[in-house]
Amino acid sequence: MTEGPETFTKDDVISGRLARTGQFFVGTDLAPKIDLSVVAVIDKIGRDVYLLNETAFPPGTAFSVVTGYLSLLTRRLNTVSMISIDQTGVGEFFVQDAYKSGLKNVQRVFLSLPMKQQIMDYFKRMMQDGHLHFRRDPELMNEMSAERFQLSKTGQLQFSHPSGTHDDRLWAFALAVYASRYDIPTYHPVAAVNTRPSPGNLTPQLPRSLWQV
């Protein structure tokens, strides 16, 4: 990670030690049962985005705990421009609960196959252009290394991870990065979609094992 804003921990959020001004975007990947629920926070400075924190909640954690953490996080950070929430496995419940808790700028994302490809393609482009900065956290890097994709019969990419591994940190991070795309300078998603995806051009700066299909 290049020099940038200081990272923080979950304890910093809960204890009240965190008080930060910036242009923050939050990605939230929810897991109802066996996977992790993860909240990722990035700070956008010019064209560059910096991963400041990823907080993973153990499998089975009540969604109300995640909502409470998000509420606390938004009080510590000034300003959270958008909270992007994966509602694929939980329907409307979590998002409606987030609204009732007073969270603002919530964006619901349904991770369909085309949406996953679009999100990961933008994530890849940010890395290619040198605008994506994050410390080499072992758990995040392991998830990047374990992520797989294959082409479906319709030509769409299907993302997956081997049994016994997770990809929740990766997708929370990617959701936060994707949420920042419409800020200045404007990103045009049509131009960024890979029309001919292959193991060599999806996300070339991630570990090479990502390209195994």
N, C-alpha and C positions, 0 to 999 in steps of 0.2 A: 504494500500500500504506500503510495506517495504521501508526502507531507500534506496534512489536511486537518480538519476539525478533530478534536479529541473524542475518542469513543467513550461509552459509558456502560454501566452494568445495570442489571435488574435491581440490585440493592440500591444503586444511586437513585433510581426512580422511586422506590418504595420509601426510602429513608428521608427523601426530600432534599438530598444533596444536589440533585440535578436541577439546574435552572439555565436554560439555554435559549438563545435567539438565533433563528436561521430560517431556512425554507425547507421544511421537513415533509417527507412523504412516508407513509406507513403501509406495509403490506402484511396481510394477515391470512395465513393458511390454516384452516380449521380441520381437525380430525375428530370424528365422533367416537372412535373406539380404540383401535390398535396403534394408530400413528400419533405423532406429536402435533400439538397446536403451536404455531410459531408466529411471533410478531417481529417484523424487521423494520428498522428505522433508517432512512437515508437522509442526508442533507445535500441539497443541490446548490452548488456555487458556480454560477455561469453555466457552462456546458457540462461540467463535471458533477458526478454524484459520488458520495462517500457513504459506505455502510458504517453506521455508528453503533448499532446494537442489534443483536438477534436474541430474543428470549424464547426458549422452548419450554412448553408445559408438558408434563408427563402424560402418557396415554390415559384416557378416562377423566382428565381434568374437566370439571364442570364449565360450561361455556360462560356462566356468570362470572367466574374467576377471570377469564380472558377479557370479558367486557369491562370488569372493574379495573384491570390493569391498563386497558386502553384509555379509560376515562382519566386515570391518574397520569398516564403518559402525556395526554393532551394538555393537562394543567401544568406540567413541568416544561413543556416545549412551546416556544412562541416563534413561529406559527406553524401548526400542522395544516398544510395545504390540502391534503387528501388522505383518507384512510381507505385503502383498497382491500376488500374482504372477499375471499373465495367462499361462495355460498353453494358450491356444487353438491357437497354431501349433507348439508344441513338445511337446505331450503330457505325460507324467509325468516325462520325463527330468530336466528342470531342477529340478522340485520335489523329486524324490527326491535329487538331488545336493545341493540346499540342506539337506535334512534330514541327510544324511551329513556335511555340513560343519559341523554343529552349530548351524545357525540355528533359532531357536525362534519360536513364534507365527507360523508361516507359514500363510497362507490361500491356497488355490488358487481361481482364478476362471476360469471358462470364459465368454468373452465372446460368448454367444449374442445374438440380436437382442433378446429381452426383457431380458436382463441389461444390455446396453448402454443400453437406454432407461431402465432403472431407475437405473443409475449416473449417467447424464447428467442425469436428472430431479432427483436429489438434489443434484448439483453445481449445477444451476440454482437450486434452492431456497435453497441456502446463499448464493449470490450475491445473490438477491433480498432475503434477510433481512439482508444486510450482514455476514455472518459469515465470508466467504471473503476472505482478504487475500493479495495477491501483487504483487510489483513487475512493472511492464509490460515484461518481457523481450521484445525484438523477435521472437525465434524462437518463443516460446510464443504471443505475440499473433498472429503470422502463421499458426500452426497453427489457432488458434481462428477466425481469419478464413476460412481455407480449408476448414474442415470443412463437409460437406454432409449432408443427410439427405433421404430420400424414403420415402413410405409404400409398403410392399409390398402384394401382393394380399390378404394376411391381415390388413392393418391395422397391421402392426408397422413400426417405424422402422428403416431401413437407413442406417447411417452410412458415409461415404466421404470421400475427399479427392482432389483432382485429381492427375493424373499429374505426377510431378516434385516433389510436395510431401510432407510428412510430417504425421502426427498423433500420433506416439508420445509427445511431451512432454505433450500434452493428456490422453491416456489414462492415463499414469503418474500425473499430478496427480489426475485424477478417481478413479483406483483408491485412492490414498492418502486422499482426502477421504471416499470411500465407506466405507473401512475404519474410519473414526472414528465412524461413525453410531450404533453401539450403546453408545457411552460416554455417561455422564450429561451432558445430559439425553437420555433414551431417544428414539430416532427410530423411527417406525412406518412401514416402507416401503410398506405397502398404501395408506396415506393419501397417499403422495407420488407414486404412479405417475400419469402423465398419461393419462387415458382418452380425451382428445380432442386429441392433439397437433396443432399447426399451427405454421407459421413464426413466428407472433406470440407463442406461449406456451411454447416449448420452453426456451429460455435467453435471455430478452430482454435481459440486460445484457451479453452478448457482442457482438462487432462485428456489425453488421447483415448483412454479407455471409454470415454463418453461416446465414441463413434462406433463402438461394437454394437451390432444389431442382432 
